[in-house]
Amino acid sequence: MSHHQTGSVLENAVTVTAPLARTIEATVAHYGWTRTFIYLKLATGELDAIKAGRRTTIITDSAEQLFSSLPKATFRCPRKAA
């Protein structure tokens, strides 16, 4: 029995899609943000969420927009010790 490849890599690729929404805990884990940061952004309207009973769920598109809008980090070279 031979293993002959007939399809391309793209034909066999699996598409991974992001969930429509994430829990606060999943958002913390995914983006590395703190709960305080998330609640601050919810309070200022920079992040959107829905409620399902007692659970607050962050809208993924909203989190992606916020993530993309954050400023690029800048760093200075460390000073040499005298």
C-alpha positions in Angstrom: 0.0 0.0 0.0 1.6 3.3 -1.0 0.9 6.7 0.5 0.4 8.9 -2.5 -0.5 12.5 -1.8 -3.2 13.7 -4.2 -4.2 16.9 -2.5 -2.4 20.0 -1.6 -1.7 21.1 1.9 -4.4 23.8 1.6 -7.0 21.2 0.7 -6.3 19.3 3.9 -6.0 22.4 6.1 -8.4 22.8 9.0 -10.0 26.2 9.4 -10.0 27.5 13.0 -12.4 30.2 13.9 -12.6 32.3 17.0 -15.6 32.0 19.2 -18.3 34.8 18.9 -17.8 35.6 22.6 -15.6 34.6 25.5 -16.1 34.6 29.3 -14.1 37.1 31.4 -11.8 34.3 32.4 -11.2 33.2 28.8 -10.6 36.8 27.8 -8.0 37.2 30.5 -6.3 34.0 29.4 -6.4 34.8 25.7 -5.3 38.4 25.7 -3.3 38.5 28.9 -5.4 41.4 30.2 -6.3 41.7 33.9 -9.9 41.5 35.1 -9.6 45.1 36.3 -8.5 46.2 32.8 -11.4 44.4 31.2 -14.0 45.9 33.6 -12.5 49.4 33.1 -12.9 49.0 29.3 -16.4 47.7 29.8 -17.2 50.7 32.0 -15.8 53.2 29.4 -17.6 51.5 26.5 -14.3 50.5 24.8 -15.3 46.8 25.2 -18.7 45.2 24.6 -20.3 42.4 26.5 -23.6 40.5 26.8 -25.1 39.0 29.9 -26.4 35.4 30.0 -27.9 35.1 33.4 -25.2 36.0 35.8 -22.4 35.4 33.3 -20.8 38.3 31.5 -19.5 37.3 28.0 -17.1 39.5 26.1 -17.9 39.9 22.4 -14.8 38.7 20.5 -15.0 41.3 17.7 -15.0 44.0 20.3 -12.0 42.5 22.1 -10.1 42.2 18.8 -10.9 45.9 18.0 -9.6 47.0 21.4 -6.5 44.8 21.0 -5.8 46.3 17.6 -6.3 49.9 18.9 -3.8 49.6 21.8 -0.5 51.5 21.3 2.7 49.7 20.3 5.0 49.3 23.3 8.2 51.3 23.2 11.4 50.7 25.1 14.6 52.5 25.8 18.0 50.9 25.8 19.1 50.3 29.4 21.7 52.6 30.8 25.2 51.3 31.4 26.2 51.0 35.0 28.8 53.6 36.0 
